Amino acid sequence: MDSRDLTFWIAFFSVRPFGNVRDDMRMARICSVMASLWTSKGRRPREVDFMFFQEGRAAQSPAQIRAVCYQVHTSLTRGSGKRGS
């Protein structure tokens, strides 16, 4: 790859980001929308709640990840008559 190609890809990335970080952002958006369908009024899940690694933000601890998963699980199973496994 020469410098012209590199310059092109840097410019392209600044307009249309790609890669793992962007994929994580897309999945966080999908997860927040899906979780908001089953949550009661009040605090709605945000995209940031589903992004485990972000620039400028400390990574969530395993306890925080478990707490978010538990909240989603209880929201999904509450009132459905089903017991979680």
N, C-alpha and C positions, 0 to 999 in steps of 0.2 A: 504494500500500500504506500503510495507516495504522499507527499504533503498536500497535494490538491485533493486527493480522495479523503484524507483525514479532515481537511477543512470542510469538505462537503458534509461528512457525517457529523461533525461537531455542530454545524449549522442546522442540519436536519434534526438532530437530537434536541436542540434548543426550541424548535418549533413543535415537534412530535416526539416527546420522550418515549423510550422503549426500554425493555429490560425488566429485571426482577422487581425493581422499585415500582415501576409503573404497573406491572401486573399485580403487585400487592395493593396498590391504590384502587385498581379496578375491582379486585375481589373484596376489599374493605367496603366499597360502595355497595356492592351486591349484598354483602352480609348485613350491612346496616339497614338496607331497605327491607330485606327479608325479616330481620329481627323486629323491625318497627311494626310489621303486620300483626305480630302476636304480643306486643307489649301494651300495657294499659296507658291511659293518658298520663301525662306528666313528662318525666325525662325520657326522651326518645334516644335510642342508640345512635351514636355518631360514627362516622367513618373512622375517626381516630381511635375509637374503642376496639376496632378490629385490626389495627395496624400494630403489629408486635414490634417492629423496628422502624424507627423514623430518625431522620437527621434532626439534631437539635433537641431530641427527647430521649431520655434514658429508656433502655429496653425494659419491658414489663417483667416483673419477677414471676417465677412460677406460681406464687400464691395469687397474684393479680390475674394471671391467665386463667387459673382454676376458678376464681370468683366470677369472671366474665362468662366462662363456659357454664358454670352453675346457674347464673342468672338466666342465660338463654335457655338452658335445659328446663328450669322450673317454669319459665314463661310458656314454653311449648307444651309441657305436660299438664300445667294447671288447668283444671276444668275440662280436660278431655276424657277423664275417666280412666286414663291409662297410667300405669306406674312406670317410672323410669327404671332402667336396668343399672 
